[in-house]
Amino acid sequence: MADSVLGDLVLGDQNLALRRRWWWTWAQVEGLGMQRLQLIERNFVDLAVAWRAPAAALMALPGIGPELVVSRDQLAKRLGINGVPLECPARLLLPTDPALPPSLSCLQRPPLELHWRGRGSLWGHLRRRRAVAVIGTRRPSPHGLEWAKKLGIALAQAGWPVLSGLAEGIDGAVHEGCLAAEGVPVGVLATSLDRVYPRHHSQLQQEVGKRGLLITEQRPGAAVAKGHFAARNRLLVALAEAVVVVECPDGSGALHGARLAWAEQLPLWVVPADTNRISAKGSNSLLGQGATPLLDPADLLSSLGSGPLKRFSPPFQETDSNTNHNLNSDPLLDALGAGASLEQLAQAIAQPLPQLAEKLLQLELAGLVEVAPDLSWRRRQNGLRFA
C-alpha cells in the first residue's frame, strides 16, 4: 500500500522540486516581491518559460517595468543561468511547498521565503497553529521578567511549543523558562540565522535552535533593519493558537502583535501590571479593550488544554535500547521509503496529520529519522545527517 501510493507521487515530487528551484531563482531578482512573482507564474504558467520570455511579454503584465526585466537579465548573466534554475539552500520553505503553514500564506504580506534551523518535525504542529506566542517589551520590570519565565516553564510542562522573538527582555526570558523546563521553544527572528541580536543571546539562540526551531524570512548575510522587527510580528501571530502579552509600553512591537492577534480573533491574554509603570502602559490598555487578564498560568492552561507535545515528558529524555528497538519496528519507518512528505505519509498509512507529526518527532528524538531541506522525511542511514 505505502509503496504504491508513494510511487504514484514521484513525478509530482520531481515537478515540485523543479518548481521550487525556479521560484528560488526568481526570488533573487531585485525588487520582485510575492505578489508580482505570483502574477508572473499565473500568466506564464511555468516560471521556466517566464525566465526566457522576452522583455515585452513581461512588461505587458501590470506592475512589471523595465527595471525588473533588467534585473532579471543581469542576474542571469551574473550567475550564468541558462535555462537551469538555482539549487535551493538547505532548510528553506517557499510558498510552493505544501509544508508551509496555510496561515502564513493567508497573510496580507506572505513571506517570500522562510529559512529555518532545528527540529523540522515541529512544522507539523505549526501548520495547525499548535503553539503559544508570548511577547512583550525589551525593557521589562522585574515583575514582567518573573512572569515571562514562569509562563515559559508552565507552557513547556503542559506540552506547548513556546513562540517568541528571542529579543531582549520578555522574549528571552520566556524562552529561558521554556528551556529550563526541557520544553520546545520556537524563535521567530527579525535577523538572519547567521546573526544574533542582541549579541549576548548567542548561547540562548543556539539552544533554541538545538532543542526547538529557529525561523526567519531574512536571508543569510542580511543586514539588521528596524523594519524587520515589526514585520516578524505577523509571522509570530500567524503561527500561534493564542497570544500572551506580558508587559509592553505604548507604541511597542508587542502591542502591534497584540492588535494583529485581535484582528485574527485569536485568544489574547494580558498580564496586569502596575498602572504607574510606563513599560506596562500599552499592555494595561489592552485590558480595558477586552483582553483577558492573566492572573495565574493555570488559568491559561485550563483554557488551552494540553499541548501537542504533552505525551513526551520530558521531551528530550534519552531513550534506552528497548525503546529504540520498538521504534525501529514502527510501520511508519517502512512507509518512508526513499523519502516522503507529511501529506504523502498521511495518504500512505491512513493516519491523521497530528498523530503523524507527533510520531515523527518521537522518531527524530530517537535519532531514527531526519528531515530534508524540503521537509520530506527519510530514515537516517549509518548515523549520517542532512546538510
C-alpha positions as CSV (number, residue, x, y, z in Angstrom):
1,M,0.0,0.0,0.0
2,A,2.6,2.5,1.1
3,D,5.0,1.7,-1.8
4,S,2.2,2.1,-4.4
5,V,0.9,5.4,-3.1
6,L,4.4,6.9,-2.7
7,G,5.4,5.6,-6.1
8,D,2.5,7.4,-7.8
9,L,3.7,10.6,-6.3
10,V,7.3,10.5,-7.5
11,L,6.6,12.5,-10.7
12,G,4.7,15.1,-8.6
13,D,7.7,15.4,-6.3
14,Q,10.0,16.0,-9.2
15,N,7.8,18.7,-10.6
16,L,7.5,20.3,-7.2
17,A,11.3,20.2,-6.7
18,L,11.8,21.9,-10.1
19,R,9.1,24.5,-9.4
20,R,10.7,25.5,-6.0
21,R,14.1,25.8,-7.7
22,W,12.6,28.2,-10.2
23,W,10.8,30.1,-7.5
24,W,14.0,30.4,-5.6
25,T,15.8,31.6,-8.8
26,W,13.1,34.3,-9.4
27,A,13.2,35.4,-5.8
28,Q,16.8,36.6,-6.3
29,V,15.6,39.2,-8.8
30,E,15.9,42.6,-7.1
31,G,12.7,44.4,-6.5
32,L,10.5,41.3,-7.1
33,G,8.0,40.6,-4.3
34,M,5.5,37.9,-3.6
35,Q,2.5,39.4,-5.5
36,R,4.4,40.1,-8.7
37,L,6.1,36.7,-8.6
38,Q,2.7,35.1,-8.3
39,L,1.4,37.3,-11.1
40,I,4.3,36.1,-13.4
41,E,3.7,32.4,-12.6
42,R,0.0,32.7,-13.2
43,N,0.4,34.4,-16.5
44,F,3.2,32.2,-17.8
45,V,2.1,29.0,-16.0
46,D,5.7,27.9,-15.8
47,L,8.4,30.1,-14.3
48,A,11.0,28.5,-16.5
49,V,9.1,29.8,-19.5
50,A,8.9,33.3,-17.9
51,W,12.6,33.3,-17.3
52,R,13.2,33.0,-21.1
53,A,10.3,35.3,-22.0
54,P,11.2,38.5,-24.0
55,A,11.1,41.8,-22.2
56,A,7.9,43.0,-23.9
57,A,6.0,39.9,-22.8
58,L,7.0,40.5,-19.1
59,M,6.3,44.2,-19.2
60,A,2.8,43.6,-20.6
61,L,1.9,42.5,-17.1
62,P,0.7,45.2,-14.6
63,G,3.4,46.4,-12.3
64,I,6.3,44.8,-14.2
65,G,8.5,47.6,-15.5
66,P,11.8,47.7,-17.4
67,E,13.8,47.8,-14.2
68,L,12.6,44.4,-13.1
69,V,13.4,42.9,-16.6
70,V,16.9,44.4,-16.5
71,S,17.4,43.0,-13.0
72,R,16.4,39.5,-14.3
73,D,18.8,39.7,-17.2
74,Q,21.7,41.0,-15.0
75,L,21.1,38.2,-12.6
76,A,21.1,35.6,-15.4
77,K,24.3,36.9,-16.7
78,R,26.0,37.2,-13.3
79,L,25.0,33.7,-12.2
80,G,25.4,32.1,-15.6
81,I,21.8,30.8,-15.5
82,N,20.9,29.4,-18.9
83,G,17.6,27.6,-18.5
84,V,18.9,25.8,-15.4
85,P,17.5,27.1,-12.1
86,L,19.5,27.6,-8.9
87,E,19.7,24.9,-6.3
88,C,17.7,25.8,-3.2
89,P,19.7,26.2,0.0
90,A,19.2,23.8,2.9
91,R,16.4,24.4,5.4
92,L,14.3,26.6,3.2
93,L,10.5,26.8,3.0
94,L,8.9,28.5,0.0
95,P,5.3,29.4,-0.9
96,T,5.4,26.5,-3.3
97,D,5.9,24.0,-0.5
98,P,2.9,22.1,0.8
99,A,4.6,22.0,4.2
100,L,4.3,25.8,4.6
101,P,1.6,26.6,7.3
102,P,-1.5,27.8,5.5
103,S,-1.9,30.7,8.0
104,L,1.3,32.2,6.6
105,S,0.0,32.1,3.0
106,C,-3.1,33.9,4.1
107,L,-1.2,36.9,5.4
108,Q,-1.6,40.3,3.7
109,R,2.1,40.1,3.0
110,P,3.1,36.4,3.0
111,P,6.8,35.6,3.4
112,L,8.6,35.1,0.1
113,E,10.9,32.6,1.8
114,L,11.5,31.1,5.2
115,H,14.9,29.9,6.4
116,W,14.9,27.6,9.4
117,R,17.2,25.6,11.7
118,G,16.3,22.9,14.3
119,R,13.7,20.2,14.6
120,G,11.8,20.0,11.3
121,S,9.1,17.8,12.9
122,L,7.8,20.9,14.7
123,W,6.5,22.3,11.4
124,G,3.7,19.8,11.6
125,H,2.4,21.4,14.8
126,L,3.0,24.9,13.5
127,R,0.9,24.1,10.4
128,R,-2.0,23.6,12.8
129,R,-1.0,26.6,14.9
130,R,-0.4,24.4,17.9
131,A,1.9,26.8,19.7
132,V,1.5,29.7,22.1
133,A,3.2,33.1,21.5
134,V,4.4,35.1,24.5
135,I,5.5,38.7,23.7
136,G,6.5,41.8,25.5
137,T,8.9,44.7,25.9
138,R,12.6,44.7,25.7
139,R,12.8,46.7,28.9
140,P,10.6,44.9,31.4
141,S,10.2,45.3,35.1
142,P,11.4,42.5,37.4
143,H,7.7,41.6,37.7
144,G,7.5,41.2,33.9
145,L,10.7,39.1,33.7
146,E,9.4,36.8,36.5
147,W,6.1,36.3,34.7
148,A,7.8,35.6,31.4
149,K,10.0,32.8,32.9
150,K,7.0,31.4,34.8
151,L,5.0,31.2,31.6
152,G,7.8,29.6,29.7
153,I,8.0,26.9,32.3
154,A,4.3,26.3,32.6
155,L,3.7,26.1,28.9
156,A,6.6,23.7,28.4
157,Q,5.4,21.4,31.2
158,A,1.9,21.4,29.5
159,G,3.5,20.3,26.2
160,W,3.1,23.6,24.3
161,P,5.7,24.8,21.8
162,V,6.6,28.3,23.0
163,L,6.8,31.1,20.3
164,S,8.7,34.3,20.9
165,G,11.1,36.6,19.1
166,L,14.3,36.0,21.0
167,A,14.6,39.7,21.6
168,E,15.9,41.4,24.8
169,G,13.6,41.3,27.8
170,I,10.3,39.3,27.8
171,D,11.2,37.3,24.7
172,G,14.5,36.0,26.0
173,A,13.0,35.3,29.5
174,V,10.1,33.2,28.2
175,H,12.5,31.0,26.2
176,E,14.9,30.7,29.1
177,G,11.9,29.4,31.2
178,C,10.9,27.0,28.4
179,L,14.4,25.6,28.1
180,A,14.7,25.3,31.9
181,A,11.6,23.1,31.9
182,E,13.0,21.0,29.0
183,G,10.4,22.4,26.7
184,V,10.3,23.2,23.0
185,P,11.0,26.8,22.1
186,V,10.3,28.3,18.6
187,G,12.2,31.6,17.9
188,V,10.9,33.8,15.1
189,L,13.9,36.0,14.3
190,A,14.0,39.5,12.8
191,T,17.6,38.8,11.6
192,S,19.2,36.1,9.5
193,L,20.1,32.8,11.1
194,D,23.8,33.7,11.0
195,R,23.3,36.8,13.2
196,V,22.5,37.1,16.9
197,Y,20.6,40.1,18.1
198,P,21.1,41.0,20.9
199,R,24.7,39.6,20.8
200,H,24.6,38.3,24.4
201,H,21.7,35.9,23.3
202,S,24.3,33.8,21.4
203,Q,24.0,30.9,23.7
204,L,20.3,31.2,24.1
205,Q,19.7,31.3,20.3
206,Q,22.0,28.3,19.9
207,E,20.0,26.3,22.5
208,V,16.6,27.3,20.9
209,G,17.9,26.0,17.5
210,K,19.1,22.8,19.1
211,R,16.1,22.0,21.2
212,G,13.4,23.6,19.1
213,L,13.2,25.7,16.0
214,L,14.6,29.0,14.6
215,I,12.6,30.7,11.8
216,T,13.4,33.8,9.8
217,E,12.4,35.4,6.4
218,Q,15.8,37.1,6.2
219,R,18.5,35.5,4.0
220,P,22.0,34.7,5.3
221,G,24.1,37.9,5.5
222,A,21.1,40.2,5.5
223,A,21.7,43.5,7.4
224,V,19.8,44.2,10.6
225,A,17.0,46.6,9.8
226,K,14.4,48.2,12.2
227,G,11.5,47.3,9.9
228,H,12.3,43.6,10.1
229,F,11.5,43.6,13.8
230,A,8.0,44.9,13.2
231,A,7.5,42.6,10.2
232,R,8.3,39.4,12.1
233,N,5.4,40.0,14.5
234,R,2.9,39.0,11.8
235,L,4.7,35.6,11.5
236,L,4.6,35.1,15.2
237,V,0.9,35.7,15.4
238,A,0.2,33.6,12.3
239,L,1.8,30.5,13.8
240,A,0.1,30.8,17.2
241,E,-3.1,29.4,18.7
242,A,-3.1,32.1,21.4
243,V,-1.1,35.2,22.3
244,V,0.0,36.3,25.7
245,V,1.3,39.9,26.3
246,V,3.3,40.1,29.5
247,E,4.3,43.7,29.6
248,C,4.7,46.4,26.9
249,P,4.6,50.2,26.6
250,D,2.6,52.3,24.1
251,G,3.9,52.1,20.5
252,S,5.8,48.8,21.0
253,G,6.2,45.9,18.6
254,A,4.4,43.7,21.1
255,L,1.4,46.0,21.1
256,H,1.4,45.7,17.3
257,G,1.5,42.0,17.6
258,A,-1.4,42.0,20.0
259,R,-3.5,44.0,17.6
260,L,-2.7,41.5,14.8
261,A,-3.9,38.7,17.1
262,W,-7.1,40.6,17.8
263,A,-7.7,41.2,14.1
264,E,-7.4,37.4,13.7
265,Q,-9.8,36.8,16.6
266,L,-7.1,34.8,18.5
267,P,-7.4,34.4,22.3
268,L,-5.4,37.4,23.7
269,W,-4.2,37.2,27.3
270,V,-2.5,40.1,29.2
271,V,-0.6,40.0,32.5
272,P,-1.9,43.0,34.5
273,A,0.8,45.3,35.9
274,D,1.3,48.4,38.0
275,T,-0.6,51.3,36.3
276,N,2.3,53.6,37.1
277,R,4.7,51.7,35.0
278,I,5.4,53.2,31.6
279,S,6.7,49.8,30.5
280,A,3.1,48.4,31.0
281,K,1.0,51.2,29.7
282,G,0.3,49.5,26.4
283,S,-0.4,46.1,27.8
284,N,-2.7,47.5,30.5
285,S,-4.6,49.4,27.9
286,L,-5.4,46.1,26.2
287,L,-7.2,45.0,29.3
288,G,-9.5,48.0,29.0
289,Q,-10.3,47.0,25.5
290,G,-11.4,43.5,26.3
291,A,-8.3,41.3,26.5
292,T,-8.4,38.5,29.1
293,P,-6.4,39.2,32.3
294,L,-3.9,36.5,33.2
295,L,-3.6,36.2,36.9
296,D,-2.3,32.7,37.1
297,P,-0.6,30.5,34.4
298,A,-3.0,27.7,35.4
299,D,-5.9,29.8,34.0
300,L,-4.2,29.9,30.6
301,L,-3.5,26.2,30.6
302,S,-7.1,25.4,31.7
303,S,-8.3,27.3,28.7
304,L,-5.8,25.8,26.2
305,G,-5.7,22.3,27.5
306,S,-2.7,20.0,27.0
307,G,-0.3,20.9,24.2
308,P,0.6,18.7,21.2
309,L,3.9,17.6,22.9
310,K,2.4,16.6,26.3
311,R,3.0,12.9,25.7
312,F,6.8,13.5,25.6
313,S,7.7,14.2,29.2
314,P,10.5,15.2,29.4
315,P,10.6,15.8,25.6
316,F,14.3,15.3,25.3
317,Q,14.9,12.3,27.5
318,E,17.3,9.8,26.1
319,T,15.7,6.6,25.0
320,D,17.0,3.2,26.1
321,S,17.8,0.3,23.8
322,N,14.4,-1.4,24.3
323,T,12.6,1.9,23.3
324,N,14.8,2.2,20.2
325,H,14.1,-1.4,19.3
326,N,10.4,-0.7,19.5
327,L,10.7,2.4,17.4
328,N,12.8,0.6,14.8
329,S,9.8,-1.7,14.1
330,D,7.4,1.2,13.7
331,P,5.4,0.8,10.4
332,L,5.9,4.5,9.8
333,L,9.6,3.8,9.1
334,D,8.7,1.3,6.4
335,A,6.3,3.8,4.8
336,L,9.0,6.4,4.4
337,G,10.7,4.5,1.6
338,A,13.3,6.8,0.0
339,G,11.6,9.8,1.4
340,A,8.1,11.2,1.9
341,S,6.3,14.4,3.0
342,L,3.9,14.6,5.8
343,E,1.0,14.7,3.4
344,Q,2.2,11.7,1.5
345,L,2.6,9.7,4.7
346,A,-0.9,10.5,5.7
347,Q,-2.1,9.1,2.4
348,A,0.1,6.1,2.6
349,I,-0.7,4.8,6.1
350,A,-4.1,6.5,6.6
351,Q,-3.2,8.3,9.8
352,P,-4.3,11.9,10.7
353,L,-1.6,14.6,10.3
354,P,-1.5,15.4,14.1
355,Q,-0.6,11.8,15.0
356,L,2.0,11.6,12.3
357,A,3.7,14.9,13.4
358,E,3.9,13.6,17.0
359,K,5.3,10.2,15.9
360,L,7.8,11.8,13.6
361,L,9.0,14.0,16.5
362,Q,9.4,10.8,18.6
363,L,11.4,9.1,15.8
364,E,13.5,12.2,15.3
365,L,14.4,12.5,19.0
366,A,15.4,8.8,18.9
367,G,17.8,9.5,16.0
368,L,16.0,7.3,13.6
369,V,14.7,9.8,11.0
370,E,15.6,13.3,9.8
371,V,14.0,15.9,7.8
372,A,15.4,17.0,4.4
373,P,15.6,20.7,3.3
374,D,12.2,20.5,1.6
375,L,10.6,18.9,4.7
376,S,10.4,15.4,3.3
377,W,11.2,12.7,5.8
378,R,13.8,9.9,5.5
379,R,15.4,7.3,7.6
380,R,18.8,8.1,8.9
381,Q,21.5,5.8,7.4
382,N,24.6,5.0,9.4
383,G,24.1,8.0,11.6
384,L,24.6,10.5,8.8
385,R,22.8,13.8,8.9
386,F,21.5,16.0,6.2
387,A,23.4,19.2,5.5
